């Protein structure tokens, strides 16, 4: 149950641009596509910094850092482009929760725009000044160091916001970004994100520098293809082991209200698939000439990421379910009050004595989820009229205490706050409009 002081804002009385049945899985897929390139961007920047730092004493590592740095700006562009879809979808599905979190972390959230701009300029400057600053490595590393610091901060702001939106009971206590940063689960999830970035980037490097067409002998003086594979497999293996420690901490710091059997099953399936992947990482690390297991490792970890993303999404859905229902009730009550005021202004009859206008009430309270003959979030009026033919009281009873009849549709929020008379008017209109 939510705390009594949990804010319940009114939602925007606008229909969804598409069915939630379509938007929910699309959010998961779009988020995974985006986060893959964010992981590559962050992980590559960390590895480039470390390799270039080591390259001050070993030229081969400087050459390796330079080769990997060429991918940074490409990953940056793909991360930005693919980030548009999940940002739009989550703002549509979780409008009040998402924008409330944005407002509560105001300065840090708004600061993302100049921060991202400066970061990208620094990445380009670092990439194209390699030869010019070859004798000024301190300056060159300083440019990348600032970019890396910003790249580490930017995902932290996003993650803090997404975490805050699942804690509506804490909104009244949060006083800015630093307060939101102290909420449970933020730092463990951030460490898990950094670990995933290093694992994914290391596997990318295994494929990129280990492919037969890459001219290892021409680029490096001492490093060989097996040495490169062993080095990057070692990073992936060690960090993957750390993920098995961080992962349970992430789960244990999640508030229990969003955890159910489905969420646990999805996360458990991801862990089960990650175990053989890590074992194969070990085998490839000790036998870098092999290469036979690379695609199996990538396949298992890809499904692991998908299961973790699905579990995270379902956790958010369950955790916010009651709050979203409360927001829907508050919105419906506000729409009815607004309609009553319009009726009184138009007829001169006080709202309490005015006959409820079923069509107007339906338009303001129900049309976002129900259409005449097209399925939106809920069933169309033609289907409702068949089920409840001649039984408007049945619709009223269902609206006051709805259940869940269809697995492929989200549950309807209770509409008892609308009032029996108004619900009866809506029900009679629905039966009339949906009749053959």
N, C-alpha and C positions, 0 to 999 in steps of 0.2 A: 504493500500500500504506500502511496505517496504521502509525504508529510503535509500537514494542514496548511503550511505556509508556502507551499509550492506555487509559484506564479502560473496562472492559466491565461495566456494571452489569446486574443481573438485571431483566427486565421483569416486569410484573404478569401472572400466568398467567390472564388473562381474555380471552374472545373479544371481537372488535370488535363494536360495536353494529350495524354494517352492513358490507357488502362494501367493501374498499378501492377496488374498481373504481368504486364510487359516491361514496365519501368524498373521493377525491383530486380529481376535478373540482369537487365541491361546495366544497372548500376554496378553490380558485382563484376561483370565482364569489362566494362569501361574502366573501373577502378584498377583492376589487375593490369590491363594494358598500360595505363598511366604509371602505376607504381613500379613496373618493371624498368622503365626508362629513368624514373627518379632514382631507383636503386643503382642503376648503372652510372648515372651522373655522379651521385654521392660517393659510391664505392670507387669509381675511377679516379675522382679527384683526390681521395685519400691515398690511393695506391701511387698515383703520379707524384704526389708530394713526398711520400716516403721513398720512392725510387730515385727521384731527382736529388733528394737529400743524400742518399747513399751514393749517388752518382758523382758527388764532389770528390770521392776517393776512387771510384771505379767507373771509368768512362762507359763501360757496357751498360751499367744501370741508368746512366744519363740517356743513352740511346733508347733504352727500353722505356723510360719515362716519356721521352719525346714521342715515340711511336704510339703509346697509349693515350697521350694527351690529344692526339689528332681526333680521337673519338668523342672527346668531351663536348664539343660544341654541337655535334650531331645528336648525341643523347639529350642535350639540353633542349634542342628544337623539338624533338619528338616528345619529350616529357611535357613541354608546354602545350603543344597541339593536342596531345591525347588527354591532357588534364581538363580541357574545356567540358567534355561530355559528363564525367562524374561530378564536376562542380555544379553544372546546371541541373542534373538529375537529383542530386541530394538536396539542392535548394528548392526543388519543386515538391519532392516527397516529404521532406522534413523542414518545411519553410520556417515555421515559428521557432523550432529548436535550433536550426542552423544559424539563422540571422540573430537570434538572441545571443548565442555563443560569440558571434562576430562582434556584436555590440559590447559585450562584457570584456572582451580582450582588445577593445578599440584601438589603442595606439599601436600595439604590436601587429594587429591585423592590417591596419591601414599602411603601416610601415613596410609591409611585404612588397608593395609596388616599387618604391625606390630601392628597396633591398635587392629584389630580383634583378632590376635594371643594372645596378652597380655590379652585381655578381657576374652577369653575362658579359658586361664590358671588360671586366678583369680577366675572365676566361679567354676572351678573344685577344686581349693584350698579352697575356701569358703565352698563348699559342703562337702568335706572330712575332714575338720579340725574342724567340729562343736564340737565334744567331746573333742578334744585335747585343743581347745581354749575356753572351757566353762567358765573358770575362767579368761579369758582375752578377755572379750566381746568388749572392745574398739578396740583391734587389729583385731578381727574377723569382726566387723562392718566396720573397715577401709578397709579391703580387698574388701568387697562387695561394699563399697562406691566408690572406685576407678573403679571397674568394672561397676557400675551403671553410673558413669560420662562418661566413654568411650562408654557405650551402648547408652547414650543420644546423644553423639557427632557423632557416626557413621551414624545413620539414617539422621542426619542433613546434612552431606556431600552428601549422596546419593540424598536427596531431593533437595539440592541446585543445584546439577549437572543436575538433570532432569528438574528443573525449568529453569536453564540457557539455556538449549538446545532449549527452546521455545522462546528465546529472541535473535535471530541472529542480530537484529539491535543494540544490546548493547554489542556485543562481543568486538568491538574495544575499548570500554571504561572500560572493566573489567580488573583489575590488581590483579588477585589472588582470593582466596577463600573469604576473608573478603569483597571484592567489590561485589562478586556474592551474598553474604549473604544479602546485602542491597537491592537487587532487589525486586520489589513488589511481594507479595504472598508467599515469603519463610517462614517468621515467622508465619503468620496465618496458612499456611498448616502444619507447624511443630506442632503447638499447637493442630490442629485438629487430627494429627497423634497420639500425646500423649494421647488425650482424647479417641480416638478409642482403644488405647492399654489398658487403664484402664477399659473401659467398657467391652471389650472382655474378659480380664483376670478375672474381677469380675464375669461375667456370668460363666466362666469356674470353678471358685471356688465354685459357687452355686451348680453346678452339681457334682464337685469332692468331696466336703466335705458334701454335702447334700444327697448323695446317701445312700440308705438303708444299703449297705454292708460296708460303712465306719465306723470303730469302734470309734465313737465319745466319748462314755462313757469310753472307755479304754485309749484313748489318752489324753483327757483333764480332768482337775479336776472340772472346773466350767462352761466352755463354752458348750452350748447345740446345737443340730442341728438347731432348729429354730433361735437361736441367730446368728449362723454362716450365715444362709441364709439371715437374716435381715441385717446383717452387709455388706455383699457383694452386696445385692440388693440395699442398700443405696448408696454405692459407684457408682454403675452403673447408678442409677437414677440421682444423683446429677451431675455427669460428662455428662450424656446425655443431661440434661438441658443446661449445658454450651456449648455443641456442637451446640445447636440451636442459640447461640449467635456467636460462632466462625465461623460456616458455612457460613452465609451471608457475613462476612468479607472476607473469602476466595474467594467467588464469586465476590465481589466488587473490590478486588485487582487484579483480572485477567485482562490482556489487552483485550479489546473488540473484537479484530480481530479474536479471536478463539471462540467467543460465537455466537451460532445460535439457531434456534428454537429447533433443535434436542437435543443439549447439555442441554438447559434449561429444556426440557421435561424430559430428563433422570434424571437430578438432582432433579427436582420437584417431580418425581415419588418416588425417594429415600426418600425425606423429608416426603411425604405423608404417606409412609409405616412406617417411624420412629415414627410418632406421636402416633398411637395406641400402638406401642411397648413400648413407654415410659409410657403411661397411665397404661399398664399392669404391668410394673415394679413397679409403685406406688402401685398398688393393691397387688402385691406379697410382697412388702416391709412391708405393714401394716398387712398382713396376711401371715407370713412366714410358717405357717403350710400347706398352700394350695398346692403350687407346680403345680397346674393345668395349669398355663399359661406359664410355662417355655419354652416348645417347640414352642408355638406360638410366643413368644418373639424372640427366636433364629431364627425361620423361617423368620419373618418380617425383622429382622436386617440383616440376610444373604442376602435377596433380596436387601435391602437398600445398602449394601456394593457393591453388583454387579452393581447396577445402578450407584452408585457414581464412581466406577472404569470405567464403560463404558463411563460415561459423561466426566471423566478426559481424557480418551484415545481419544475420539472424539474431545475434545477441542484441544489436542496436534496436532491431524491430521489436523484440520481446520487451526489452527494457523500457522503451518509449510507448508501448501500446496503450497503457492506461492514461498516460499524459496526453497522447494524441486524441484519445476518446474524450477526455475532459475538455480539450481545446475545441473539438467538434461540437460538444454540447454548448460550450460558451458562445461559439460562433453562431450556432442555430438560435440560441436564445436572443442574441443581439440582432440577428436578422429578423426574427419575429417581432421584436420590439420596434425595429425600424419600420417594418411593414405596417404594424398597428398605428404608428404615428402617421404614416402616409395615408392610411385609410381615414384616420380622424381628420387629417388636413383636407382630404378630398370630399368627405361626406359631412363633416361637422359633427359626427356622432362620436362620443368618447370611445376609446378603444375597447373598454370593457363591455360596451353595449353593441359594438359593431359585429355583424355576422362575419365569421372568418372567411376569407377569400382563398379557397383551396388552390386555385391556379397560381395566385401570387405567392402563397406560402410554399407551394411546391417549387416554384422557380427560385425562391430565395434560399430554401433550406435543403432541397433534395436533388435539384437538377445537376449538381456537380457530380453525382454518382449514378443517377438514373436518367435515361432518355426514353423516348416513346418505344422505338423498335430497334435500338442499338445498344449493345452491352457496353457500359462504361466500367466503373468500378463495381457496380452492382447490376442486377438483372434489369432488363427493359420493362417498361410498363405493360407491354403485351403479355409477357410471361407472368408478371405479378397479377394481372387481371384474370388470367386463367386459373392460377392457384387459389386466389381469394375471391372468386366470382360470387357476388352477392354477400360478401362477408367483410365489410369495412372494419368491423370490430377486431377481426383477426389481424389486419394490418396494424391497427393501433396497438394491440397486445404485443405483436412482434417488435414494433418500433420502440416500445418502452423497455423491453427486455430481450434484445436480439441474441440469437445464438450463432452458430456457424454451421451452415448446411453444406456449403461447397468448399472443397479443399483448395480450389483454384481461385478463390475470391477472398479478399481480406475481410475480417469481421466488421460488421456495421456498428458504429457507436450508438449507445443508448440515447434515445430522443425524448425521454420522459420530461425533461425540462421544457419541452415545447408546449406541453399542456394537452389535456384530453380533447378539448373542443377543437383546437387547431389541428391536432393529429387526425381527428375524425374528418375534418374538412379536407385535409391532404389526402386521406385514404379514399374518400368519395371521388375526389378529382382523379386520382390515379386509376381507379376502376373505370371511370367514364372515359378517360383519355386512352386507356389501354384496351378498351373493348373492341371487338372486331367491327 
